[in-house]
Amino acid sequence: MFRSNNAPTRGTILGQPRQLSPSFLRLKWVFVFLVALGLLTTQRFVSSSVQIESNQCTLAGQNVISEVGTRYPLIESCQLQPPELKERIRKDFHSWPVIKNVTKDGYPISLKSLPYCSMILKIVDNELYIVEEKRGFPMRAKSIKVQLHDMLKRYKVPDVQFCVNIGDRMANDEIDPNSPCFVLCKYPQDDRAVVIPDITFGAWPDVLPMEYLRERELLYSVAENKTWETRKNQIYFRGTATSMRNLLYDIAQKHPQYFDIEVHVPKDNSKIVPLEEICNYNYLVHFEGVSYSSRIKYLMMCNSLVIWGHHSPFRQEKYIEFWYDLLVPYENYIPLDPVEESEVLKLIQWIEEHPHDVKRIAKNAYDLTINTLSRENIECYWQTLLKEYATRIDYKPTVDNTIEDYYTNIVYDEYQMKTPKKG
């Protein structure tokens, strides 16, 4: 209702002005200041919380901002893109109808009983725990833990305990026959190893200056501003010297008009170039390194033609990552097999005679990375793999409070893993 002109107003008694003392006025302004400060602090907290929520909650490809103080429901199941990725999981667990809990003196599995293991992790009630961890490759270990920690913010995962090897590759016969090991890569016939998203899908500051998602968006942005005509029409490679890479380097010296290739000794950081530089070339070469090389996904994100040198006289096997089964020769890349001068010259001739096929293959590879290697799909792969793993274990993992120092809850802050002090 509207106030009547004759009605009493604030600061009056029955319509007559009320005299306020100076001390009361001072107290009044102090009170107003404190209230304003409290509202400002609350607003900053709310804004910060909403920003965090918007960065962490993703469902069906859409960002979801939940109200402050509301726990967003975990995603119970997801759909891998493409569904054929499930076949990789099925193959990896084919040899493991039952997974036993390897024990040592009555305690859960340990690095002493599993010497090939880099770390043992456990998920209980959707919380990630470090059971045990070896020293060495700390940034690699951190990357895997960061991937899992972020995934568990969004996806529901059964209680599991598992072994992870963060080396480039391990021999299949080193793995305990009762319990598989999660690995970054493997040979196709390694039936005791289960392939997981490798370290570059998290943050690996030893090699890449930015974490995966930022590097991915940068490459897409650079690729969108490049055309086939504005890029350099040469075959490009940069990397450490290995057998196959040296073979191609020697060939390039004989035919410099076709190549821009340099190799360098390991750990020579002066030769490292920004990753986005690769998008300046139409033809990009992928070779395995000492073991596997994870760079092929970045090459494909440039929308350039990827040439994959498979075999050499020194090694007849090919490493695989979890998504390599989706890659088809002459659909997503051009194979170079073997790496010999005659084969390289034939490949160059084929490229020159099939410009439309070259662009089609490059676009196929580019499109594959957009959905298959998205953040949502990588986390979905983790969830699908761990759920399948959980159906095969013959024990239920628990957090044993009687051995408090044995389990350490992970706290993640930016790219730093910290363990809370006990007190």
C-alpha positions as CSV (number, residue, x, y, z in Angstrom):
1,M,0.0,0.0,0.0
2,F,1.1,3.6,-0.6
3,R,2.1,5.6,2.4
4,S,-0.2,8.4,3.4
5,N,1.2,11.8,3.6
6,N,0.0,12.0,7.1
7,A,1.5,8.7,8.2
8,P,4.5,8.7,10.6
9,T,7.9,8.3,8.7
10,R,11.2,6.8,9.8
11,G,13.1,9.1,12.2
12,T,9.9,10.7,13.5
13,I,7.6,10.2,16.4
14,L,4.0,10.7,15.4
15,G,5.1,12.8,12.5
16,Q,7.4,15.0,14.6
17,P,11.2,15.1,13.9
18,R,13.4,13.0,16.3
19,Q,16.7,14.5,17.4
20,L,19.6,12.0,17.2
21,S,22.8,12.3,19.2
22,P,26.2,12.5,17.5
23,S,27.4,9.3,19.1
24,F,24.3,7.5,17.8
25,L,25.0,8.8,14.3
26,R,28.6,7.5,14.5
27,L,27.4,4.0,15.6
28,K,24.8,4.1,12.8
29,W,27.4,4.7,10.1
30,V,29.7,2.0,11.5
31,F,26.8,-0.4,11.4
32,V,26.1,0.5,7.7
33,F,29.7,0.1,6.8
34,L,29.9,-3.4,8.4
35,V,26.7,-4.5,6.6
36,A,28.0,-3.3,3.2
37,L,31.3,-5.1,3.8
38,G,29.5,-8.3,4.6
39,L,27.4,-8.1,1.5
40,L,30.4,-7.4,-0.7
41,T,32.3,-10.4,0.8
42,T,29.3,-12.6,0.3
43,Q,28.9,-11.5,-3.3
44,R,32.5,-12.2,-4.1
45,F,32.2,-15.7,-2.5
46,V,29.0,-16.4,-4.5
47,S,30.6,-15.2,-7.8
48,S,33.7,-17.3,-7.2
49,S,31.7,-20.4,-6.3
50,V,29.5,-20.0,-9.4
51,Q,32.6,-19.7,-11.6
52,I,34.1,-22.9,-10.1
53,E,30.8,-24.7,-10.5
54,S,30.5,-23.6,-14.2
55,N,34.0,-25.0,-14.9
56,Q,33.4,-28.3,-13.2
57,C,29.9,-29.4,-14.0
58,T,29.4,-30.8,-17.5
59,L,26.6,-32.9,-18.7
60,A,25.8,-34.0,-22.2
61,G,28.1,-31.4,-23.6
62,Q,26.5,-28.4,-21.8
63,N,27.9,-26.5,-18.9
64,V,25.6,-26.6,-15.9
65,I,25.8,-24.0,-13.1
66,S,24.4,-25.4,-9.9
67,E,23.3,-23.2,-7.0
68,V,26.0,-22.5,-4.4
69,G,25.9,-25.2,-1.7
70,T,24.1,-27.7,-3.9
71,R,26.0,-30.9,-4.7
72,Y,25.6,-31.6,-8.4
73,P,24.5,-35.3,-8.9
74,L,27.2,-37.6,-10.3
75,I,26.7,-39.1,-13.8
76,E,25.9,-42.8,-13.4
77,S,26.7,-43.8,-16.9
78,C,27.9,-42.3,-20.2
79,Q,28.0,-43.0,-23.9
80,L,31.4,-43.3,-25.4
81,Q,31.9,-41.6,-28.8
82,P,32.2,-43.6,-30.9
83,P,30.8,-46.7,-29.2
84,E,33.5,-48.8,-30.8
85,L,35.9,-47.6,-28.1
86,K,34.2,-50.1,-25.8
87,E,35.8,-52.9,-27.9
88,R,39.2,-51.8,-26.7
89,I,38.0,-52.2,-23.1
90,R,36.5,-55.6,-24.0
91,K,39.8,-56.8,-25.5
92,D,41.9,-55.6,-22.6
93,F,39.8,-57.5,-20.1
94,H,39.3,-60.6,-22.2
95,S,42.0,-62.4,-20.3
96,W,40.6,-61.3,-16.9
97,P,37.3,-63.0,-16.1
98,V,38.2,-62.8,-12.4
99,I,40.7,-60.3,-10.9
100,K,42.1,-61.4,-7.5
101,N,43.3,-59.2,-4.7
102,V,47.0,-59.9,-4.4
103,T,48.1,-59.8,-0.8
104,K,51.4,-59.5,1.0
105,D,51.5,-60.6,4.7
106,G,47.8,-60.0,5.1
107,Y,48.0,-56.4,3.7
108,P,46.4,-55.3,0.4
109,I,48.5,-55.3,-2.7
110,S,51.8,-53.5,-2.4
111,L,54.6,-52.3,-4.5
112,K,56.8,-55.0,-2.9
113,S,54.6,-57.7,-4.3
114,L,54.0,-55.9,-7.6
115,P,57.5,-54.5,-8.6
116,Y,56.3,-53.5,-12.0
117,C,53.8,-51.2,-10.5
118,S,54.5,-47.4,-10.3
119,M,51.6,-46.6,-8.0
120,I,48.6,-48.3,-6.5
121,L,45.4,-46.2,-6.4
122,K,42.1,-46.8,-4.8
123,I,38.6,-45.3,-5.2
124,V,36.2,-45.7,-2.3
125,D,32.9,-43.8,-2.2
126,N,34.0,-41.8,-5.2
127,E,37.1,-40.5,-3.5
128,L,40.6,-41.2,-4.8
129,Y,43.3,-42.5,-2.5
130,I,47.0,-43.2,-3.0
131,V,47.8,-46.5,-1.5
132,E,51.4,-46.5,-2.4
133,E,53.7,-44.7,-4.9
134,K,57.2,-45.1,-6.1
135,R,59.5,-42.2,-6.6
136,G,60.4,-41.2,-10.2
137,F,58.4,-39.6,-13.0
138,P,56.5,-37.4,-10.5
139,M,54.8,-35.3,-13.2
140,R,53.6,-38.4,-15.0
141,A,52.1,-39.8,-11.8
142,K,50.5,-36.4,-11.1
143,S,48.9,-36.3,-14.5
144,I,47.1,-39.6,-14.0
145,K,45.9,-38.6,-10.5
146,V,44.7,-35.3,-11.9
147,Q,42.7,-37.0,-14.6
148,L,41.1,-39.4,-12.1
149,H,40.4,-36.7,-9.5
150,D,38.7,-34.4,-12.1
151,M,36.7,-37.4,-13.5
152,L,35.4,-38.3,-10.1
153,K,33.9,-34.8,-9.7
154,R,31.4,-35.7,-12.5
155,Y,31.1,-39.4,-12.8
156,K,30.0,-42.2,-10.4
157,V,32.6,-45.0,-10.2
158,P,32.4,-48.3,-8.2
159,D,34.9,-49.0,-5.4
160,V,38.1,-50.3,-7.0
161,Q,41.8,-50.7,-6.4
162,F,44.3,-50.9,-9.2
163,C,47.9,-50.8,-10.2
164,V,49.3,-48.2,-12.7
165,N,52.6,-48.3,-14.5
166,I,53.6,-44.8,-15.8
167,G,56.7,-45.9,-17.8
168,D,56.8,-45.9,-21.6
169,R,56.1,-49.6,-21.7
170,M,56.5,-52.7,-19.6
171,A,57.0,-56.3,-20.6
172,N,53.8,-58.3,-20.6
173,D,55.4,-61.2,-18.6
174,E,56.3,-58.9,-15.7
175,I,52.6,-58.4,-14.8
176,D,51.2,-60.6,-12.1
177,P,48.9,-63.3,-13.6
178,N,46.2,-62.6,-11.0
179,S,45.8,-58.9,-11.4
180,P,46.2,-56.6,-14.5
181,C,48.2,-53.4,-14.7
182,F,47.0,-50.1,-16.2
183,V,49.5,-48.9,-18.7
184,L,49.9,-45.9,-21.0
185,C,50.6,-48.0,-24.1
186,K,51.3,-51.6,-25.1
187,Y,51.8,-54.0,-27.9
188,P,48.5,-55.5,-29.2
189,Q,49.4,-58.9,-27.9
190,D,50.1,-57.7,-24.3
191,D,47.0,-59.4,-22.8
192,R,47.9,-58.6,-19.1
193,A,48.0,-54.9,-19.7
194,V,45.0,-52.5,-19.7
195,V,45.5,-49.3,-21.7
196,I,44.3,-46.0,-20.1
197,P,44.4,-42.4,-21.3
198,D,48.0,-41.5,-21.2
199,I,49.7,-38.7,-19.3
200,T,49.3,-36.1,-22.0
201,F,45.6,-36.1,-21.5
202,G,46.2,-34.4,-18.1
203,A,49.0,-31.9,-17.4
204,W,52.6,-32.8,-18.2
205,P,54.6,-29.6,-17.6
206,D,57.9,-31.5,-18.1
207,V,57.2,-31.5,-21.9
208,L,54.0,-29.4,-22.6
209,P,53.8,-25.9,-21.3
210,M,50.0,-26.1,-21.0
211,E,47.6,-28.8,-19.9
212,Y,45.8,-30.8,-22.5
213,L,42.5,-29.0,-22.8
214,R,44.2,-25.6,-23.3
215,E,46.7,-27.0,-25.8
216,R,43.9,-28.7,-27.7
217,E,41.9,-25.4,-28.0
218,L,45.0,-23.6,-29.1
219,L,45.7,-26.0,-31.9
220,Y,42.1,-25.9,-33.1
221,S,42.2,-22.1,-33.1
222,V,45.4,-22.0,-35.1
223,A,44.1,-24.6,-37.5
224,E,40.9,-22.7,-38.2
225,N,42.9,-19.7,-39.3
226,K,45.1,-21.7,-41.7
227,T,44.1,-22.8,-45.2
228,W,45.8,-25.5,-47.3
229,E,47.1,-22.7,-49.6
230,T,48.6,-20.6,-46.8
231,R,50.5,-23.5,-45.1
232,K,54.0,-24.6,-46.2
233,N,53.8,-27.4,-48.7
234,Q,56.5,-29.6,-47.1
235,I,56.8,-32.7,-44.9
236,Y,57.6,-31.5,-41.4
237,F,59.0,-33.2,-38.3
238,R,60.8,-32.1,-35.2
239,G,61.9,-34.5,-32.4
240,T,64.6,-36.5,-30.7
241,A,66.8,-38.8,-32.8
242,T,65.7,-42.5,-33.0
243,S,66.2,-45.2,-35.6
244,M,63.2,-44.5,-37.8
245,R,63.5,-40.7,-37.5
246,N,67.2,-40.8,-38.5
247,L,66.3,-42.8,-41.5
248,L,63.8,-40.2,-42.7
249,Y,66.2,-37.4,-41.8
250,D,68.9,-39.0,-44.1
251,I,66.3,-39.3,-46.9
252,A,65.3,-35.6,-46.4
253,Q,69.0,-34.5,-46.9
254,K,68.9,-36.0,-50.4
255,H,65.6,-34.3,-51.3
256,P,65.5,-31.0,-49.3
257,Q,62.8,-29.5,-51.5
258,Y,60.2,-31.8,-50.0
259,F,61.1,-31.7,-46.4
260,D,61.6,-29.5,-43.3
261,I,63.0,-32.1,-40.8
262,E,65.3,-31.8,-37.8
263,V,66.2,-34.3,-35.2
264,H,68.2,-33.7,-32.0
265,V,69.7,-35.5,-29.1
266,P,67.4,-36.3,-26.1
267,K,66.9,-33.5,-23.5
268,D,68.2,-30.8,-25.8
269,N,65.5,-28.2,-24.9
270,S,67.0,-25.6,-27.1
271,K,65.6,-27.5,-30.1
272,I,62.0,-27.7,-28.8
273,V,59.6,-25.6,-30.8
274,P,56.1,-24.4,-29.8
275,L,53.5,-27.1,-30.5
276,E,51.3,-24.8,-32.6
277,E,54.1,-24.4,-35.1
278,I,53.3,-27.8,-36.6
279,C,50.0,-26.3,-37.9
280,N,52.1,-24.2,-40.4
281,Y,52.7,-27.3,-42.6
282,N,50.4,-29.4,-44.8
283,Y,52.2,-32.7,-44.2
284,L,53.1,-33.9,-40.7
285,V,55.1,-37.0,-39.8
286,H,54.4,-39.2,-36.8
287,F,57.0,-41.6,-35.5
288,E,57.2,-43.7,-32.4
289,G,60.1,-42.6,-30.1
290,V,62.1,-44.8,-27.8
291,S,58.7,-46.5,-27.1
292,Y,55.4,-44.8,-28.0
293,S,54.8,-41.2,-29.0
294,S,51.7,-39.4,-28.0
295,R,52.0,-36.6,-30.5
296,I,49.8,-38.0,-33.3
297,K,46.6,-36.5,-31.7
298,Y,48.1,-33.0,-31.9
299,L,49.1,-33.5,-35.5
300,M,45.6,-34.4,-36.4
301,M,44.2,-31.4,-34.6
302,C,46.0,-29.2,-37.2
303,N,43.8,-30.5,-40.0
304,S,47.0,-31.4,-41.9
305,L,47.8,-34.7,-43.5
306,V,49.4,-37.1,-41.0
307,I,52.1,-39.5,-42.4
308,W,52.6,-42.4,-39.9
309,G,55.9,-44.2,-40.2
310,H,55.1,-47.7,-38.8
311,H,57.9,-50.1,-39.2
312,S,61.7,-50.1,-39.6
313,P,64.3,-52.7,-40.0
314,F,65.0,-52.3,-36.2
315,R,61.4,-52.9,-34.9
316,Q,58.5,-54.6,-36.4
317,E,55.9,-53.9,-33.7
318,K,53.6,-50.9,-33.2
319,Y,52.5,-49.5,-29.9
320,I,48.9,-48.7,-29.3
321,E,47.0,-46.3,-27.1
322,F,43.4,-46.7,-26.0
323,W,42.0,-44.9,-29.1
324,Y,44.3,-46.2,-31.9
325,D,41.8,-48.9,-33.0
326,L,39.7,-46.1,-34.5
327,L,42.5,-45.0,-36.9
328,V,42.2,-46.4,-40.4
329,P,44.9,-46.1,-43.1
330,Y,44.0,-43.8,-45.9
331,E,41.0,-42.7,-43.9
332,N,42.7,-40.9,-41.0
333,Y,46.4,-41.0,-42.0
334,I,48.8,-42.2,-44.7
335,P,51.1,-45.1,-43.7
336,L,54.8,-45.1,-44.5
337,D,55.9,-48.7,-44.3
338,P,58.8,-49.3,-44.4
339,V,60.8,-46.1,-44.0
340,E,62.9,-46.4,-47.1
341,E,63.8,-43.8,-49.8
342,S,61.8,-45.6,-52.6
343,E,58.7,-45.7,-50.4
344,V,59.0,-42.1,-49.4
345,L,59.3,-41.0,-53.0
346,K,56.3,-43.1,-53.9
347,L,54.3,-41.4,-51.1
348,I,55.3,-38.0,-52.3
349,Q,54.1,-38.8,-55.8
350,W,50.8,-40.2,-54.4
351,I,50.2,-37.0,-52.4
352,E,50.8,-34.8,-55.5
353,E,48.4,-36.9,-57.6
354,H,45.6,-37.1,-55.1
355,P,45.0,-33.6,-53.6
356,H,41.4,-34.2,-52.8
357,D,42.0,-37.4,-51.0
358,V,44.8,-35.8,-49.0
359,K,42.4,-33.0,-47.8
360,R,39.7,-35.6,-47.1
361,I,42.0,-37.7,-44.9
362,A,43.2,-34.7,-43.0
363,K,39.6,-33.6,-42.3
364,N,38.6,-37.1,-41.2
365,A,41.4,-37.1,-38.6
366,Y,40.6,-33.6,-37.5
367,D,36.9,-34.5,-37.0
368,L,37.8,-37.7,-35.1
369,T,39.7,-35.8,-32.5
370,I,36.9,-33.3,-31.8
371,N,34.6,-35.8,-30.2
372,T,36.7,-38.8,-29.4
373,L,39.4,-36.9,-27.6
374,S,37.2,-34.3,-25.9
375,R,37.4,-33.9,-22.1
376,E,33.9,-35.5,-21.7
377,N,34.8,-38.5,-23.7
378,I,38.2,-39.1,-22.0
379,E,36.4,-39.0,-18.6
380,C,33.7,-41.3,-20.0
381,Y,36.4,-43.8,-21.0
382,W,37.8,-43.8,-17.5
383,Q,34.4,-44.4,-16.0
384,T,33.5,-47.2,-18.5
385,L,36.8,-48.9,-18.0
386,L,36.6,-48.7,-14.2
387,K,33.1,-50.0,-14.1
388,E,34.0,-53.0,-16.3
389,Y,37.0,-53.6,-14.0
390,A,34.8,-53.5,-10.9
391,T,32.6,-56.3,-12.3
392,R,35.6,-58.6,-12.4
393,I,37.3,-58.1,-9.0
394,D,36.5,-60.8,-6.4
395,Y,36.9,-58.4,-3.4
396,K,35.5,-55.1,-2.1
397,P,38.1,-52.4,-1.5
398,T,37.8,-50.5,1.7
399,V,39.7,-47.8,3.5
400,D,41.1,-49.4,6.6
401,N,41.3,-46.7,9.3
402,T,43.5,-48.9,11.5
403,I,46.4,-48.3,9.1
404,E,45.8,-44.6,8.8
405,D,49.2,-43.7,7.3
406,Y,48.8,-46.3,4.6
407,Y,46.1,-44.4,2.7
408,T,46.4,-40.7,1.8
409,N,43.5,-38.7,0.5
410,I,44.3,-36.6,-2.5
411,V,43.7,-32.8,-2.5
412,Y,44.0,-31.1,-5.9
413,D,44.9,-27.4,-6.2
414,E,45.6,-26.2,-9.8
415,Y,48.3,-28.7,-10.9
416,Q,49.6,-29.4,-7.5
417,M,48.9,-32.6,-5.5
418,K,49.0,-32.1,-1.8
419,T,48.5,-34.4,1.1
420,P,46.7,-32.9,4.2
421,K,48.7,-32.8,7.4
422,K,47.5,-35.1,10.1
423,G,46.8,-33.4,13.4
